[in-house]
Amino acid sequence: MSTKRQFPRPHDILPLIRFKKPDFNAKRRRLNAALTIADLRAIAKQRTPRAAFDYTEGAAEGELSLARARQAFEDVEFHPAILRDVSKVDTGWDVLGKRSALPFGIAPTGFTRMMHTEGETAGAGAAAAAGIPFALSTMGTTPIEEVAAVGGPEGRHWFQLYMWKDRDRSMALVERAAAAGFDTLLVTVDVPVAGARLRDKRNGFAIPPAITARTFFDMARKPHWWFDMLTTEPLSFASLNRWSGTVAELLDTMFDPTVDYADLAWIKEQWPGKLVVKGVQTVADAKACADLGVDAVTLSNHGGRQLDRAPVPFHLLPRVVKEVGEDIEVHLDTGIMSGADVVASVALGARYTMIGRAYLYGLMAGGRDGVDRTIAILREEVERTMRLLGVAALEELEPGHVTQLQRLVPRVA
């Protein structure tokens, strides 16, 4: 039987025609078009000079640790329950004694104004608006007091500490953070020396950025970035004197490779708030930190930027939770690029997760608005994943919701 055809009639066509109202704000238009963190990354790469983008993107040596961390999240299999009431979803709970509206927050990142001139103020403001913690790095480019002021009384501020060879200067920063109202000290313990970040060496990455023949050519392709950089406050460390060498040279010059558990105990005595140890990569070290009386450990291999081929934090998570989860909180860092990654981490026992690169991609893509978009994307993904799992609250997530599919299995001798 042949299909009967007719000429299209206007009254049938008109309801199908829906023109979008044009948006003449270019930044808002490109951010609204970003539906994933990968979309924000693509925008960031277009708008940021190579050296700054590679500093964010890169990891140590062959970058295997970072690739494996991301692969671990891709190798998650979810197990949803059906016929559950998920009309309302609660994405928040207490983290270190205070409510966080989401089970993630912004990780400490160094040299942040290199990515965008708004730097840490964009991150702190966006985090405060979203009701999540913001961590300021020792290597930050915005003063401690300014970050506290931007976040306001509602902001949740953590200070990340690298112990320097000059202990007095290190603890002076800790005292400033306490005086400014920071409630948590995040002691990073996986940087006795700098990792071999080869992208930075090849790019000649330095603070402040040097204008060479190569960067001059880059200026022509990224004029907006250079205009912002050259017409705002000169880039420098908020907590240090100016430095004119490479990042690796700075780390090796300043950081103390002798720090041990006795030093951690001493830091704990000095700090009045919550204490988190970031950079834990074995069950034994997690237990030792718990025995010392810290409030939480963060499983992290520094985003793959220190020891390449380091353990994958997400793989380590269930064993650490089993060992110390009843005594202290277990947090997770490294490789998180979606809300589904966050949900999988919580299901396996993480109380809190941190986003670093995802935050910086948003920052590079659009300053404060870009960070807001990062958080919005992750929030939507967390909510949607929970609903599809049949879960209405974070407390309902449990290991049965997740299987870690295996690729890297230890070889039996």
C-alpha positions in Angstrom: 0.0 0.0 0.0 1.5 3.4 -1.0 1.6 6.2 1.6 -0.8 9.0 0.9 1.0 12.4 0.8 -0.1 16.0 1.0 1.4 19.4 0.8 2.5 20.7 4.3 0.0 23.2 5.7 1.1 26.3 7.5 -1.0 25.6 10.6 0.8 22.2 10.9 4.3 23.7 10.5 4.0 26.8 12.7 3.8 25.0 16.1 7.0 23.2 15.2 9.0 26.4 14.7 10.6 27.6 17.9 13.4 30.1 17.6 15.6 30.6 20.7 15.9 34.1 22.1 19.4 35.3 21.1 21.9 35.7 23.9 24.3 38.5 23.1 26.5 37.8 26.2 29.3 35.6 24.7 30.6 34.3 28.0 27.1 33.3 29.2 26.4 31.7 25.9 29.5 29.5 25.8 29.1 28.5 29.5 25.4 27.6 29.1 26.4 25.4 26.1 28.8 23.4 28.4 26.9 20.3 29.6 29.9 18.4 31.0 33.3 19.1 32.6 34.8 17.9 29.3 32.9 20.7 27.6 34.4 23.2 30.0 37.8 21.8 29.5 37.5 22.3 25.7 36.5 26.0 26.3 39.4 26.4 28.7 41.9 25.0 26.2 40.8 27.5 23.6 41.1 30.5 26.0 44.2 29.8 28.0 47.9 29.9 26.9 49.5 26.5 26.6 51.8 26.8 29.6 49.0 27.7 32.0 46.6 25.1 30.6 49.3 22.4 30.7 50.1 23.2 34.3 46.5 22.4 35.1 46.1 19.5 32.8 49.5 17.8 33.3 50.8 15.2 35.7 54.1 13.6 36.5 56.4 11.8 34.1 54.3 9.5 31.8 51.0 10.7 33.5 50.0 7.1 34.2 48.7 7.8 37.7 46.2 10.3 36.5 45.1 8.2 33.6 44.6 5.2 35.9 42.6 7.3 38.4 40.2 8.4 35.7 40.0 4.9 34.2 39.0 3.6 37.6 35.9 5.8 37.6 35.1 4.8 34.1 35.3 1.2 35.2 32.4 1.7 37.7 29.3 -0.4 37.3 26.2 0.9 39.1 23.5 -1.2 40.5 20.2 0.7 40.6 17.1 -0.1 42.6 13.7 0.5 41.1 10.3 1.8 42.3 11.7 4.2 44.9 10.4 7.6 45.7 13.1 10.0 44.4 10.9 13.0 43.9 13.1 14.8 46.4 16.8 14.2 46.7 19.0 15.5 49.6 22.6 15.9 48.3 24.0 17.3 51.6 25.3 16.0 54.9 27.8 16.9 57.7 31.5 17.0 56.7 33.8 17.5 59.7 31.0 18.6 61.9 29.3 21.2 59.6 26.8 20.7 56.8 28.0 20.7 53.2 25.3 21.1 50.6 27.1 18.7 48.3 29.5 15.8 49.0 32.3 17.6 47.2 34.2 20.9 47.5 37.0 22.8 45.9 40.5 21.3 46.3 43.6 23.5 47.0 45.3 24.6 43.8 48.5 26.6 43.4 49.1 29.5 41.1 45.4 29.9 40.5 45.5 33.4 39.2 47.7 32.1 36.4 44.6 30.3 35.1 42.3 33.3 35.3 42.9 36.7 37.0 39.9 36.2 39.4 41.8 33.2 40.8 40.9 32.0 44.3 38.3 34.7 44.8 36.2 33.1 42.1 36.5 29.7 43.8 35.8 30.9 47.3 32.8 33.0 46.2 31.3 30.2 44.2 31.9 27.6 46.9 30.3 29.9 49.5 27.3 30.5 47.3 26.9 26.7 46.8 27.3 25.9 50.5 30.4 23.8 50.0 34.0 24.1 51.4 36.8 25.9 49.6 40.5 25.0 50.3 43.2 27.6 49.9 46.6 26.4 49.0 49.9 27.5 50.6 50.9 28.3 47.0 47.8 30.4 46.4 47.9 33.7 44.7 45.2 35.5 46.8 45.9 36.5 50.5 44.3 34.4 53.2 42.3 37.4 54.6 40.9 38.3 51.1 39.7 34.7 50.6 38.0 34.8 54.0 36.3 38.2 53.1 35.1 37.0 49.7 33.5 33.8 51.2 31.9 35.9 54.0 30.6 34.5 57.3 28.7 31.7 55.5 31.8 30.5 53.7 33.5 27.3 54.7 37.3 27.9 54.4 40.0 25.3 54.7 43.7 26.1 54.6 46.1 23.7 52.9 49.6 23.5 54.5 52.9 22.5 52.9 55.5 22.3 55.6 58.5 24.4 54.6 62.1 24.2 55.8 61.4 27.5 57.6 59.0 26.2 60.2 58.3 29.6 61.6 57.1 30.9 58.3 54.9 27.8 57.9 53.2 28.2 61.2 52.8 32.0 60.7 50.5 31.1 57.8 48.6 28.7 60.0 48.1 31.4 62.6 46.9 33.8 59.9 44.4 31.2 58.7 43.1 30.6 62.2 42.8 34.3 62.8 40.8 34.7 59.5 38.3 32.1 60.6 39.5 29.1 58.6 38.0 26.0 60.3 40.1 23.2 58.9 43.8 22.6 58.3 44.6 20.4 55.3 48.2 19.1 55.8 49.6 17.8 52.5 52.2 15.1 53.1 53.0 13.7 49.6 55.5 16.4 48.5 58.8 15.8 50.1 60.3 16.8 46.7 58.7 18.0 43.5 57.4 15.4 41.1 58.8 15.4 37.5 56.1 17.5 35.8 57.6 17.3 32.3 55.0 19.5 30.6 56.0 22.4 32.9 59.7 21.8 32.1 59.1 21.7 28.4 57.0 24.8 28.5 59.5 26.7 30.8 56.6 27.3 33.2 57.6 30.0 35.7 56.0 32.5 38.1 55.5 35.2 37.0 55.0 34.1 33.3 58.0 35.1 31.2 57.4 36.6 27.7 59.6 34.7 25.4 59.4 34.2 21.6 57.1 31.3 22.2 54.8 33.1 24.6 54.7 36.1 22.4 53.3 34.0 19.6 50.8 32.5 22.2 49.8 36.1 23.1 48.6 36.7 19.6 46.3 33.6 19.9 45.0 34.3 23.5 44.9 38.1 23.6 42.1 38.2 26.2 44.1 36.2 28.7 47.2 38.4 28.3 45.1 41.6 28.5 43.6 40.4 31.8 47.1 39.4 33.1 48.8 42.6 32.1 46.0 45.0 33.3 45.5 43.5 36.8 47.5 43.1 40.0 50.9 41.4 39.1 50.8 37.7 39.6 52.7 36.6 42.7 52.3 34.2 45.6 50.0 35.5 48.4 52.0 33.8 51.1 55.6 34.0 49.7 58.0 36.5 48.3 58.2 36.7 44.5 59.8 33.8 42.7 61.4 33.9 39.3 62.2 30.2 38.8 60.4 27.2 37.7 57.7 25.5 39.8 59.9 22.4 40.5 62.8 24.6 41.6 60.5 26.5 44.0 59.2 23.3 45.6 62.6 21.7 46.0 64.0 24.9 47.5 61.2 25.5 50.1 59.6 22.1 51.0 61.0 20.1 53.8 61.7 16.4 53.0 62.4 15.6 56.7 58.7 15.9 57.8 57.5 12.9 59.8 54.7 11.8 62.1 56.3 13.7 65.0 56.0 16.8 63.0 52.3 16.0 62.2 51.6 15.6 65.9 53.3 18.9 66.6 51.2 20.6 63.9 48.1 19.1 65.4 48.9 20.7 68.8 49.2 24.1 67.2 45.9 24.0 65.2 42.6 24.7 67.1 40.3 23.4 64.4 39.8 20.2 62.4 42.9 18.5 61.0 42.9 16.6 57.7 45.9 14.7 56.3 46.0 14.8 52.5 48.1 12.5 50.4 47.5 9.2 52.2 48.2 6.3 49.8 48.3 3.1 52.0 46.1 1.5 54.5 48.9 1.5 57.0 49.4 5.2 56.8 45.7 5.8 57.1 45.7 3.8 60.3 48.7 5.7 61.6 47.0 9.0 61.0 43.9 7.8 62.7 45.9 6.6 65.7 47.4 10.1 65.9 43.9 11.5 66.3 43.4 13.5 63.1 39.8 14.2 62.0 40.1 12.8 58.5 42.4 11.5 55.8 42.3 12.4 52.2 43.2 9.5 49.8 45.1 11.3 47.1 48.1 10.8 44.8 48.2 14.6 44.2 46.3 14.4 41.0 49.0 12.2 39.6 51.5 15.1 39.9 54.0 13.5 42.3 54.9 9.8 42.1 53.8 8.3 38.7 52.4 4.8 39.0 51.1 5.7 42.5 48.1 3.8 43.9 44.7 4.7 42.6 42.9 6.4 45.5 39.4 5.2 44.4 40.7 1.6 44.4 42.2 2.1 47.8 39.0 3.6 49.3 37.1 0.5 50.4 40.0 -1.0 52.3 40.8 2.3 54.1 37.1 2.8 55.0 37.0 -0.8 56.4 40.1 -0.1 58.5 39.5 3.4 59.9 36.0 4.5 58.7 34.4 4.1 62.1 37.0 6.4 63.7 37.7 9.2 61.3 36.2 10.5 58.0 37.7 9.3 54.8 37.9 11.8 51.9 38.9 11.3 48.3 40.8 13.3 45.7 42.2 12.6 42.2 40.5 11.9 38.9 37.0 13.1 39.7 35.4 14.6 36.6 31.7 14.0 37.0 28.9 13.8 39.6 28.7 10.1 38.9 32.3 9.8 40.2 31.3 11.6 43.3 28.3 9.3 43.9 30.4 6.2 43.4 33.0 7.5 45.9 30.3 8.2 48.5 28.8 4.7 48.0 32.1 3.1 48.8 32.5 5.1 52.0 33.9 8.5 51.2 32.5 11.3 53.3 33.7 14.0 51.0 35.4 14.4 47.7 37.5 17.2 46.2 37.6 18.7 42.7 40.7 20.3 41.4 41.1 20.2 37.6 37.3 20.3 37.1 37.2 23.5 39.1 40.1 25.0 37.2 38.6 24.2 33.8 35.6 26.2 34.8 37.7 29.0 36.1 39.7 29.2 32.8 36.5 29.0 30.8 34.8 31.9 32.5 36.1 33.1 35.8 33.6 33.1 38.7 30.8 32.3 36.3 32.7 29.3 35.0 33.2 28.0 38.5 29.5 28.4 39.2 28.9 26.4 36.0 31.3 23.6 37.2 29.4 23.3 40.4 26.0 23.4 38.7 27.1 20.6 36.2 28.3 18.4 39.0 25.3 19.1 41.2 22.9 18.1 38.4 24.9 14.9 37.7 25.0 14.0 41.4 21.2 14.5 41.7 20.4 12.6 38.5 22.7 9.7 39.4 21.1 9.4 42.8 17.6 9.4 41.4 18.5 6.8 38.8 20.0 4.6 41.5 16.8 4.9 43.5 18.5 6.9 46.3 16.9 9.9 47.9 19.7 10.8 50.4 23.5 10.3 50.6 23.0 8.1 53.7 21.2 5.5 51.5 24.2 5.0 49.3 26.2 1.9 50.1 28.8 -0.4 48.6 26.1 -2.6 47.0 25.4 0.2 44.6 28.8 0.0 43.0 31.2 -2.6 41.5 34.7 -1.6 40.6 35.4 -3.5 37.4 39.0 -4.8 37.3 41.7 -3.9 34.8 44.9 -3.6 37.0 45.1 -6.8 39.0 48.3 -7.6 40.9 50.2 -10.4 39.4 50.6 -13.4 41.7 54.3 -14.3 42.2 
